[in-house]
Each structure stands twice: as C-alpha cells, then as structure tokens.
Amino acid sequence: MQESAALTSALRTLLASLPADSLAACITLWGGPPAYWYSPDASFLREVQVAHRRVVSNADCPHTYGSMMPNLSASDSVRPAGYVDPYRITVRHRPEVTADSSVVHMEVNQGTLNHDYTCVSRRDAGGRWMSTCLHTSDSISALPRAGSLATARATRYRPNAGVRA
C-alpha cells in the first residue's frame, strides 16, 4: 500500500510537470518476472489521472512515429500533418520505500527525445505523500530526419527545475 501511494504521488507530480498540452501520457511499470514491464490496471490509471492530460496504459498508447528503429511498413511510417507523438513514461524500477520516504527513477520519452527524472516522496504531518521530481538528464535515441544535432529539440538540464506537488 505504501509503495502504491508513494508511486501515485510521484507519477502525479511528474505528469503535472509536463507541458500543458493535450497529448496522452502512456505509463509502463517495472514489475519483475516473468515479463518485467507491465501496463498498469484501470484503477491505478484513475489514481494518477491529472486534470489536463489523458493517462493510459502503454498497451492503449496512441501511435508513435518518431522512433530509433526504422518502420518498414510504408503505410505506418508517414506522420500525419500536425501529429505530435504522445509521452511515454516508464517507471524504471520499483520505488524504494521506507516508513516516511520513497525514491523512484522514471523516464519520459516523446519520439526520440528521452528525459530522466528522480522523484522523491515524503509523508507530510497528515500522512499524505508529497513528491518532488528532479529532471536529471536528457538524451536522444536517433537524429531527426534533417540529420543534424542543431535541429534536435532537447531540453537543457536545469538543476533547480524540480517540480513539487
């Protein structure tokens, strides 16, 4: 129960920190054997829902056109005009939880842009989990079609850009 409440708080904080747009956020959870990566159930998705964003499991995620791997299906590889890839949030491991604190590492991908976060949660005096997520690094998994790093849109690391909820 503590692990779920701490993870819910961290995910809600991270979701609230994403740009205010209408893109879906697709969640994948680390879960150990046999599959290791899991889509959360509907009740968990309802718990992490935030006002301005549709939150879905990875299994229900809208199509992503930006990818490190080329798509050989011609009908699937053409991005519709104006289409923007959804956010894919991956919880990298089970949260490390003590009686009053928790830490979890998450990755947010959008197309070929990757953003890493460390979220720390603490219980307040009323026993509620409160979280802060620190944006720790960025990477790209493929160059944009233009083939230049100068045209890649990546967020710079900002050490004081932690978000609190």
ZALUMTOR-664200 format. One line per 5 residues: number of its first residue (from 1); their letters; for each residue x, y, z of N, C-alpha, C, CB. Coordinates in steps of 0.001 Angstrom, whole numbers. Glycine has a CB too. Layout:
NUM) a) X/Y/Z/X/Y/Z/X/Y/Z/X/Y/Z ~ ...
This chain:
1) mqesa) 820/-1198/0/0/0/0/865/1264/0/-933/-3/1208 ~ 1922/1302/852/2803/2461/897/3469/2681/-453/3860/2289/1989 ~ 3926/1579/-1061/4607/1684/-2353/3683/2276/-3404/5111/311/-2810 ~ 2446/1825/-3454/1483/2320/-4428/1166/3797/-4191/202/1489/-4372 ~ 971/4192/-2952/655/5591/-2633/1832/6505/-2967/282/5735/-1145
6) altsa) 3049/6080/-2666/4237/6879/-2978/4418/6995/-4494/5498/6253/-2332 ~ 4230/5892/-5215/4366/5913/-6667/3282/6783/-7298/4301/4489/-7232 ~ 2060/6708/-6795/973/7540/-7300/1319/9018/-7148/-340/7218/-6564 ~ 1825/9398/-5982/2209/10787/-5742/3312/11226/-6709/2675/10969/-4287 ~ 4327/10397/-6891/5436/10739/-7787/4956/10868/-9236/6548/9677/-7690
11) lrtll) 4128/9931/-9681/3627/9998/-11053/2743/11222/-11279/2848/8733/-11388 ~ 1892/11539/-10321/1030/12722/-10460/1882/13992/-10532/27/12813/-9275 ~ 2953/14054/-9756/3850/15205/-9784/4537/15308/-11139/4895/15105/-8660 ~ 5038/14183/-11639/5704/14189/-12934/4730/14551/-14052/6340/12827/-13209 ~ 3532/13965/-14037/2526/14274/-15054/2170/15763/-15037/1261/13423/-14831
16) aslpa) 2057/16352/-13852/1720/17774/-13735/2842/18662/-14258/1416/18127/-12283 ~ 4066/18158/-14309/5196/18967/-14764/5367/18959/-16284/6463/18475/-14116 ~ 4669/18060/-16974/4776/18013/-18432/4125/19267/-19031/4108/16719/-18996 ~ 4536/19651/-20238/3918/20833/-20860/2394/20724/-20895/4455/21024/-22283 ~ 1741/21846/-20760/275/21875/-20743/-263/21742/-22164/-246/23182/-20087
21) dslaa) -315/20530/-22651/-877/20247/-23960/-1868/19105/-23806/237/19896/-24998 ~ -2440/18673/-24879/-3479/17644/-24782/-2966/16249/-25124/-4629/17993/-25695 ~ -1654/16077/-25177/-1102/14782/-25548/-1331/13738/-24463/381/14909/-25838 ~ -1524/12510/-24895/-1682/11404/-23948/-351/11100/-23258/-2215/10141/-24670 ~ -442/10562/-22060/723/10051/-21340/492/8561/-21145/942/10796/-19957
26) citlw) 1434/7762/-21610/1310/6308/-21587/2258/5756/-20530/1615/5689/-22989 ~ 1741/4973/-19598/2510/4509/-18438/2903/3040/-18589/1699/4705/-17145 ~ 4183/2756/-18298/4694/1389/-18213/5376/1245/-16854/5692/1060/-19400 ~ 5079/154/-16160/5639/-89/-14823/6605/-1257/-14835/4523/-352/-13813 ~ 7677/-1139/-14052/8592/-2242/-13803/7910/-3178/-12823/9973/-1741/-13254
31) ggppa) 7995/-4487/-13063/7312/-5384/-12156/8017/-6686/-11871/6004/-5676/-12682 ~ 9207/-6886/-12393/9895/-8140/-12139/9381/-9275/-13007/9761/-8511/-10693 ~ 9868/-10504/-12779/9497/-11639/-13625/8000/-11914/-13565/10272/-12885/-13207 ~ 7392/-12486/-14547/8026/-13067/-15732/8210/-12082/-16881/7218/-14228/-16211 ~ 7444/-10989/-16956/7523/-10107/-18121/8408/-8884/-17884/6137/-9656/-18511
36) ywysp) 8587/-8465/-16653/9379/-7314/-16231/8724/-5967/-16495/10692/-7348/-16911 ~ 8099/-5751/-17632/7433/-4483/-17941/5945/-4737/-18060/7994/-3847/-19249 ~ 5142/-3915/-17378/3702/-4138/-17311/2931/-2848/-17574/3317/-4712/-15948 ~ 1737/-3006/-18104/800/-1892/-18217/-15/-1846/-16928/-132/-2042/-19482 ~ -178/-663/-16338/-965/-583/-15104/-2441/-859/-15364/-800/792/-14458
41) dasfl) -3147/-1285/-14318/-4578/-1561/-14467/-5376/-255/-14422/-5065/-2531/-13359 ~ -6656/-353/-14748/-7522/824/-14857/-7641/1591/-13539/-8903/407/-15325 ~ -7664/898/-12400/-7810/1604/-11122/-6565/2445/-10819/-8066/597/-9976 ~ -5377/1930/-11132/-4144/2705/-10929/-4138/3928/-11849/-2887/1822/-11191 ~ -4552/3745/-13095/-4586/4867/-14036/-5540/5961/-13553/-5007/4381/-15434
46) revqv) -6660/5586/-12952/-7587/6585/-12398/-6928/7347/-11248/-8894/5905/-11911 ~ -6132/6664/-10434/-5467/7309/-9295/-4440/8348/-9731/-4792/6264/-8428 ~ -3738/8101/-10826/-2687/9028/-11251/-3186/10086/-12232/-1551/8258/-11880 ~ -4442/10000/-12627/-5005/10953/-13596/-4843/12385/-13108/-6492/10652/-13851 ~ -4430/13277/-13990/-4348/14708/-13695/-5312/15430/-14628/-2879/15251/-13862
51) ahrrv) -5687/16639/-14255/-6766/17355/-14940/-6541/17563/-16434/-6961/18679/-14296 ~ -5360/17939/-16850/-5155/18356/-18230/-4593/17267/-19164/-4239/19523/-18242 ~ -4573/16030/-18731/-3901/15019/-19533/-4644/13692/-19502/-2479/14827/-19049 ~ -4750/13036/-20641/-5296/11679/-20719/-4158/10717/-20374/-5905/11370/-22156 ~ -4370/9887/-19365/-3358/8926/-18919/-3861/7529/-19266/-3068/9062/-17373
56) vsnad) -3039/6784/-20002/-3417/5445/-20461/-2279/4477/-20206/-3790/5457/-21960 ~ -2581/3186/-20329/-1523/2177/-20225/-740/2172/-21531/-2113/755/-19918 ~ 450/1628/-21493/1261/1537/-22703/537/737/-23784/2621/897/-22389 ~ -248/-247/-23383/-989/-1066/-24343/-2024/-240/-25111/-1678/-2225/-23622 ~ -2501/853/-24526/-3515/1703/-25164/-2939/3017/-25686/-4634/1998/-24182
61) cphty) -1625/3075/-25804/-956/4306/-26211/-1193/4618/-27690/540/4204/-25934 ~ -1445/5897/-28013/-1543/6272/-29420/-226/5997/-30152/-1926/7756/-29551 ~ -294/5947/-31452/867/5625/-32277/2003/6635/-32078/464/5577/-33749 ~ 3233/6147/-32077/4425/6987/-32046/5119/6867/-33400/5387/6576/-30873 ~ 5345/7989/-34056/6015/7972/-35351/7516/8154/-35220/5448/9048/-36244
66) gsmmp) 7963/8946/-34219/9390/9141/-34003/9948/7933/-33280/9665/10436/-33205 ~ 10914/7250/-33888/11459/6037/-33284/12906/5845/-33691/10631/4812/-33683 ~ 13663/5188/-32824/15052/4867/-33122/15133/3829/-34231/15769/4362/-31866 ~ 14146/2945/-34300/14135/1872/-35297/13302/2297/-36493/13585/556/-34693 ~ 13807/2103/-37711/13004/2457/-38884/11800/1535/-39013/13855/2394/-40159
71) nlsas) 10687/2110/-39442/9475/1329/-39665/9421/982/-41145/8188/2110/-39212 ~ 9427/-300/-41463/9467/-726/-42856/8113/-742/-43521/10070/-2073/-42951 ~ 7046/-540/-42769/5708/-507/-43331/5421/911/-43834/4648/-958/-42278 ~ 5360/1082/-45134/5183/2413/-45720/3909/3083/-45231/5164/2322/-47236 ~ 2836/2329/-45038/1570/2925/-44609/1631/3439/-43181/450/1918/-44738
76) dsvrp) 2551/2911/-42384/2646/3268/-40975/3728/4302/-40695/2906/2039/-40158 ~ 4558/4622/-41677/5714/5460/-41411/5504/6936/-41715/6862/4966/-42192 ~ 4404/7306/-42344/4163/8704/-42696/3373/9385/-41578/3404/8811/-44049 ~ 4008/10377/-40975/3368/11114/-39880/2303/12048/-40463/4426/11924/-39052 ~ 1075/11972/-39956/45/12908/-40414/439/14349/-40072/-1323/12561/-39778
81) agyvd) 65/15287/-40896/387/16698/-40666/-116/17131/-39294/-229/17590/-41771 ~ 763/17760/-38515/392/18273/-37205/393/17256/-36074/-934/18869/-37291 ~ 644/15971/-36378/614/14937/-35341/1843/15074/-34441/559/13518/-35976 ~ 1630/14984/-33137/2723/15033/-32168/2697/13735/-31373/2601/16284/-31221 ~ 3865/13107/-31236/3949/11838/-30512/3516/11996/-29059/5373/11285/-30573
86) pyrit) 2885/10949/-28483/2486/11000/-27071/3710/10896/-26155/1484/9865/-26752 ~ 3500/11170/-24881/4545/10963/-23878/4483/9508/-23432/4377/11940/-22656 ~ 5623/8867/-23304/5705/7518/-22758/6511/7607/-21468/6357/6507/-23783 ~ 5864/7270/-20360/6521/7334/-19050/6789/5920/-18579/5653/8111/-18010 ~ 8058/5645/-18302/8465/4328/-17836/9009/4446/-16417/9524/3703/-18784
91) vrhrp) 8398/3717/-15496/8917/3629/-14124/10033/2602/-14186/7785/3223/-13057 ~ 11274/3039/-13966/12456/2223/-14233/12671/1074/-13244/13660/3095/-14230 ~ 12136/1166/-12064/12242/90/-11060/11161/315/-10020/13670/55/-10389 ~ 10982/-639/-9161/10019/-462/-8073/10536/649/-7153/9801/-1806/-7275 ~ 9635/1485/-6631/10078/2547/-5718/10753/1967/-4480/8889/3426/-5301
96) evtad) 11788/2646/-4031/12436/2289/-2774/11681/3053/-1692/13996/2636/-2776 ~ 11004/2329/-799/10103/2958/168/10524/2621/1589/8655/2513/-73 ~ 10565/3656/2442/10728/3464/3885/9419/3923/4533/11988/4268/4457 ~ 9386/4004/5843/8154/4391/6533/7672/5787/6140/8365/4332/8031 ~ 8613/6713/5839/8181/8086/5553/8797/8706/4304/8499/8947/6714
101) ssvvh) 9509/7909/3496/10073/8472/2271/10177/7403/1190/11456/9089/2544 ~ 10346/7894/-47/10421/6996/-1194/11208/7680/-2297/9005/6595/-1691 ~ 11878/6893/-3140/12554/7431/-4322/12283/6486/-5487/14099/7601/-4076 ~ 12049/7073/-6658/11809/6277/-7856/12389/7027/-9057/10278/5992/-8052 ~ 12936/6274/-9992/13502/6842/-11216/12546/6565/-12367/14919/6253/-11514
106) mevnq) 12253/7615/-13139/11333/7481/-14262/11950/8116/-15502/9964/8129/-13937 ~ 11518/7624/-16637/11976/8146/-17917/10750/8598/-18706/12802/7073/-18710 ~ 10836/9778/-19304/9780/10285/-20169/10349/10338/-21578/9263/11698/-19697 ~ 9709/9632/-22494/10120/9643/-23899/9019/10300/-24709/10417/8199/-24423 ~ 9438/11061/-25701/8496/11587/-26685/9219/11509/-28023/8024/13077/-26342
111) gtlnh) 8783/10554/-28856/9512/10302/-30092/10898/9790/-29749/9596/11580/-30965 ~ 11929/10497/-30208/13300/10060/-29939/13965/10867/-28825/14129/10161/-31204 ~ 13205/11732/-28145/13746/12502/-27027/13483/11764/-25723/13129/13920/-26982 ~ 14513/11672/-24889/14427/10948/-23624/14798/11891/-22484/15353/9695/-23631 ~ 13959/11935/-21452/14195/12796/-20287/14136/11921/-19035/13139/13972/-20211
116) dytcv) 15166/11972/-18209/15225/11178/-16980/14893/12042/-15772/16617/10539/-16810 ~ 14147/11445/-14833/13729/12127/-13613/13974/11226/-12410/12241/12534/-13693 ~ 14300/11846/-11287/14328/11166/-10000/13275/11852/-9139/15769/11213/-9328 ~ 12336/11080/-8645/11259/11626/-7817/11413/11133/-6387/9871/11231/-8381 ~ 11404/12075/-5457/11497/11773/-4033/10164/12133/-3404/12682/12547/-3348
121) srrda) 9620/11222/-2623/8340/11450/-1950/8557/11348/-444/7257/10426/-2428 ~ 7864/12209/287/7916/12184/1753/6507/12334/2283/8843/13308/2317 ~ 6277/11733/3445/4972/11895/4102/4950/13236/4820/4689/10724/5104 ~ 3820/13944/4695/3680/15181/5450/3114/14836/6833/2758/16206/4694 ~ 2860/15860/7650/2375/15630/9024/1047/14881/9045/2221/16963/9760
126) ggrwm) 243/15015/7993/-1039/14322/7920/-949/12929/7320/-2000/15133/7126 ~ 269/12490/6973/461/11150/6426/314/11058/4913/-503/10221/7059 ~ 56/12197/4232/-67/12187/2770/1323/12221/2130/-921/13393/2279 ~ 1462/11533/1012/2718/11543/271/2801/12815/-559/2843/10289/-632 ~ 3910/13538/-444/4184/14745/-1233/5481/14472/-1996/4301/16053/-314
131) stclh) 5505/14816/-3289/6639/14451/-4133/7298/15647/-4787/6199/13489/-5188 ~ 8585/15486/-5061/9373/16423/-5838/10098/15608/-6895/10375/17239/-4938 ~ 10030/16050/-8153/10713/15346/-9236/11782/16250/-9818/9713/14900/-10336 ~ 12999/15737/-9884/14128/16478/-10422/14486/15929/-11793/15341/16406/-9470 ~ 14503/16805/-12770/14899/16448/-14132/16415/16282/-14127/14437/17540/-15185
136) tsdsi) 16919/15060/-14359/18337/14791/-14185/19148/14732/-15470/18496/13527/-13470 ~ 18548/14328/-16589/19322/14277/-17833/18415/14139/-19042/20316/13119/-17797 ~ 19003/14386/-20210/18324/14255/-21498/19199/13451/-22450/17997/15648/-22099 ~ 18569/12815/-23413/19302/12149/-24481/18384/12035/-25686/19817/10746/-24031 ~ 18959/11705/-26816/18156/11413/-27992/18552/10026/-28472/18354/12493/-29116
141) salpr) 17577/9268/-28953/17867/7903/-29396/18061/7834/-30905/16744/6961/-28975 ~ 17808/8927/-31621/18056/8987/-33061/18061/10447/-33476/16985/8175/-33865 ~ 18839/10759/-34492/18837/12115/-35018/17539/12375/-35757/20042/12347/-35942 ~ 17074/13616/-35749/15891/13927/-36538/16172/13688/-38022/15446/15384/-36297 ~ 15119/13606/-38818/15291/13325/-40253/16246/14301/-40924/13948/13369/-40959
146) agsla) 16306/15529/-40456/17222/16504/-41032/18677/16086/-40814/16972/17888/-40428 ~ 18912/15191/-39863/20243/14636/-39637/21213/15550/-38934/20822/14244/-40911 ~ 20733/16520/-38194/21622/17461/-37536/21255/17598/-36065/21571/18823/-38228 ~ 22285/17596/-35225/22030/17827/-33806/21535/19249/-33569/23298/17565/-32983 ~ 21889/20173/-34458/21461/21561/-34305/19937/21684/-34406/22135/22444/-35366
151) tarat) 19299/20759/-35120/17844/20839/-35257/17111/19996/-34227/17433/20409/-36641 ~ 17827/19210/-33437/17190/18386/-32402/16687/19291/-31285/18182/17316/-31842 ~ 15446/19089/-30859/14873/19875/-29780/15039/19095/-28484/13374/20206/-30051 ~ 15977/19508/-27661/16194/18831/-26384/16202/19875/-25279/17526/18017/-26391 ~ 15637/19535/-24147/15589/20429/-23006/16933/20387/-22291/14435/20047/-22045
156) ryrpn) 17435/21545/-21916/18704/21581/-21185/18482/21172/-19739/19341/22986/-21254 ~ 19489/20567/-19161/19435/20204/-17747/19408/21470/-16910/20639/19310/-17350 ~ 18427/21569/-16030/18295/22719/-15140/18293/22198/-13717/16998/23545/-15446 ~ 19394/22329/-13001/19485/21718/-11670/18461/22224/-10671/20838/21944/-11117 ~ 17901/23385/-10874/16919/23925/-9925/15504/23806/-10460/17228/25384/-9609
161) agvra) 15284/22903/-11398/13965/22805/-12035/13098/21707/-11420/14128/22548/-13524 ~ 13319/21392/-10156/12474/20390/-9501/11039/20889/-9427/13003/20063/-8087 ~ 10103/19993/-9545/8680/20345/-9514/8068/19724/-8273/7937/19862/-10808 ~ 7295/20488/-7546/6648/19977/-6335/5150/19957/-6517/7021/20822/-5110 ~ 4530/18976/-5887/3061/18922/-5909/2555/18759/-4493/2548/17761/-6810
